[in-house]
């Protein structure tokens, strides 16, 4: 094993621990127990604990299930607990440089990168990268969560499975659907797939 491999493993471990710490903070802020979150998601208390400790990396579907169970949004899990998003000024603007982008690495090598430069609680704006042959689900399960989703593929080919239909999107194609519609995203090709997403949430209180 090379030094580069060691560094990559350390980075992955740090990312998993950071994500787990953020999920734990969100759970504790809401006064929920590990058991209650596990019940809501449909997994064991031990599995929730392993995710929070960075031992187990959640899939895309599992992450959305946890976010829904915690009454949070995807943007809430980006960055560590100590990260403070830049605040916009009146009649001004916010810039987030590429090197400052918050990244979450999930099971199967799927990577989410936050694109919103500042606070955006009602809207999640992010990029997802799917390695060859990757999926965001365990055991081909379909995902549901809160909101309305709009996406476009910028590279490769993305497969979306709905209950009664499979849709294949290629570079330049766009899609929109209610997040409550069961769905599963995957990359069935031998190349990398990149897509950009906006998820609009119903009115939420801060």
HUQUIKA-V669680 format. One record per residue. N is the residue number from 1. RES is the residue in three letters. SS is DSSP state (a for helix, b for strand, c for the rest). PSI is psi in degrees with one decimal (* if undefined). OMEGA is omega in whole degrees, -180 to 180 (NA if undefined). Layout:
# HUQUIKA-V669680
N/RES/SS/PSI/OMEGA
N/RES/SS/PSI/OMEGA
This chain:
# HUQUIKA-V669680
1/UNK/c/132.5/-177
2/UNK/c/170.2/177
3/UNK/a/-33.7/178
4/UNK/a/-42.3/178
5/UNK/a/-42.8/178
6/UNK/a/-43.5/-179
7/UNK/a/-40.0/179
8/UNK/a/-39.5/179
9/UNK/a/-40.1/178
10/UNK/a/-41.1/179
11/UNK/a/-44.2/179
12/UNK/a/-41.9/179
13/UNK/a/-41.9/179
14/UNK/a/-43.2/-180
15/UNK/a/-43.6/-179
16/UNK/a/-41.6/179
17/UNK/a/-39.1/180
18/UNK/a/-44.8/178
19/UNK/a/-45.5/180
20/UNK/a/-41.1/180
21/UNK/a/-37.7/180
22/UNK/a/-42.5/179
23/UNK/a/-39.0/178
24/UNK/a/-41.1/179
25/UNK/a/-43.4/179
26/UNK/a/-40.5/179
27/UNK/a/-46.0/-178
28/UNK/a/-35.2/177
29/UNK/a/-29.1/-179
30/UNK/c/1.7/177
31/UNK/c/29.8/-178
32/UNK/c/146.8/177
33/UNK/c/163.8/175
34/UNK/a/-40.7/-179
35/UNK/a/-42.9/-178
36/UNK/a/-42.5/178
37/UNK/a/-42.6/178
38/UNK/a/-40.5/179
39/UNK/a/-42.5/-179
40/UNK/a/-35.8/-178
41/UNK/a/-26.0/-178
42/UNK/c/29.0/177
43/UNK/c/170.3/-177
44/UNK/c/158.0/175
45/UNK/a/-38.6/179
46/UNK/a/-40.5/-180
47/UNK/a/-41.9/177
48/UNK/a/-43.8/179
49/UNK/a/-42.7/-180
50/UNK/a/-37.2/177
51/UNK/a/-44.4/-179
52/UNK/a/-29.0/180
53/UNK/c/-0.7/179
54/UNK/c/10.2/179
55/UNK/c/-36.4/-178
56/UNK/c/126.9/180
57/UNK/c/124.2/-178
58/UNK/c/154.4/172
59/UNK/c/175.5/176
60/UNK/a/-49.2/-180
61/UNK/a/-43.1/-179
62/UNK/a/-38.2/179
63/UNK/a/-45.7/180
64/UNK/a/-36.3/178
65/UNK/a/-40.8/179
66/UNK/a/-43.3/179
67/UNK/a/-43.4/178
68/UNK/a/-42.8/-180
69/UNK/a/-29.5/-179
70/UNK/c/2.9/-177
71/UNK/c/46.8/180
72/UNK/c/-176.8/175
73/UNK/c/165.7/-178
74/UNK/a/-39.5/-178
75/UNK/a/-23.7/180
76/UNK/a/-23.4/-176
77/UNK/a/-6.9/179
78/UNK/c/139.0/179
79/UNK/c/168.4/179
80/UNK/c/172.3/-180
81/UNK/c/-26.4/-176
82/UNK/c/-4.0/-177
83/UNK/c/130.6/178
84/UNK/c/121.2/-178
85/UNK/c/144.6/178
86/UNK/c/140.1/-178
87/UNK/c/130.0/179
88/UNK/c/150.3/177
89/UNK/c/160.2/-180
90/UNK/c/130.3/179
91/UNK/c/24.9/-179
92/UNK/c/-150.4/-178
93/UNK/c/165.2/177
94/UNK/c/134.9/177
95/UNK/c/133.0/172
96/UNK/c/117.8/-179
97/UNK/c/156.9/-177
98/UNK/a/-38.0/-178
99/UNK/a/-13.6/-179
100/UNK/a/-2.5/-175
101/UNK/c/137.3/176
102/UNK/c/132.6/-177
103/UNK/b/137.9/175
104/UNK/b/123.9/177
105/UNK/b/129.1/-175
106/UNK/c/176.7/180
107/UNK/a/147.1/179
108/UNK/a/3.6/179
109/UNK/a/5.1/178
110/UNK/c/136.4/-178
111/UNK/b/130.2/173
112/UNK/b/133.4/176
113/UNK/b/122.1/-179
114/UNK/b/130.8/-179
115/UNK/c/-20.6/180
116/UNK/c/127.4/-178
117/UNK/c/-18.5/-178
118/UNK/c/-169.3/-179
119/UNK/c/134.2/-179
120/UNK/c/61.0/-172
121/UNK/c/-33.7/-177
122/UNK/c/-8.0/-178
123/UNK/b/128.2/172
124/UNK/b/124.5/179
125/UNK/b/112.5/-174
126/UNK/b/165.5/177
127/UNK/b/138.4/177
128/UNK/b/136.6/178
129/UNK/b/124.2/-180
130/UNK/b/119.1/176
131/UNK/c/167.5/178
132/UNK/c/132.6/175
133/UNK/c/18.0/-176
134/UNK/c/155.5/176
135/UNK/b/160.7/-178
136/UNK/c/15.2/-172
137/UNK/c/157.6/170
138/UNK/c/130.7/174
139/UNK/c/38.1/175
140/UNK/c/24.3/179
141/UNK/c/150.8/177
142/UNK/c/149.9/-174
143/UNK/b/142.4/167
144/UNK/c/145.6/174
145/UNK/c/-168.3/-172
146/UNK/c/139.0/173
147/UNK/c/-165.7/-180
148/UNK/b/131.2/-170
149/UNK/b/136.8/176
150/UNK/b/129.3/-177
151/UNK/b/157.3/175
152/UNK/b/140.2/179
153/UNK/b/127.6/179
154/UNK/b/-18.4/180
155/UNK/b/138.3/175
156/UNK/c/-151.4/-174
157/UNK/b/128.7/-178
158/UNK/b/130.7/178
159/UNK/b/128.8/177
160/UNK/b/120.2/177
161/UNK/b/123.7/171
162/UNK/b/171.4/-177
163/UNK/c/-37.7/-175
164/UNK/c/10.8/-175
165/UNK/b/148.4/174
166/UNK/b/129.4/179
167/UNK/b/131.0/178
168/UNK/b/123.4/-180
169/UNK/b/138.0/176
170/UNK/b/173.4/-175
171/UNK/c/126.4/-180
172/UNK/c/-17.6/178
173/UNK/c/150.5/178
174/UNK/b/160.4/-179
175/UNK/b/152.2/173
176/UNK/b/145.8/180
177/UNK/b/156.0/174
178/UNK/b/133.2/-177
179/UNK/c/-16.4/177
180/UNK/c/-9.9/175
181/UNK/c/121.1/-179
182/UNK/c/132.7/-177
183/UNK/b/159.3/177
184/UNK/b/130.2/-180
185/UNK/b/140.3/178
186/UNK/b/162.4/174
187/UNK/c/107.7/-176
188/UNK/c/6.9/-175
189/UNK/c/179.4/178
190/UNK/c/15.5/176
191/UNK/c/172.8/179
192/UNK/c/140.0/177
193/UNK/b/133.1/178
194/UNK/b/132.2/179
195/UNK/b/153.8/178
196/UNK/b/137.8/-172
197/UNK/b/146.5/168
198/UNK/b/124.5/175
199/UNK/b/118.4/179
200/UNK/b/126.9/-179
201/UNK/c/154.2/172
202/UNK/c/166.2/-179
203/UNK/c/131.4/-179
204/UNK/c/151.4/174
205/UNK/c/146.3/-177
206/UNK/c/*/NA
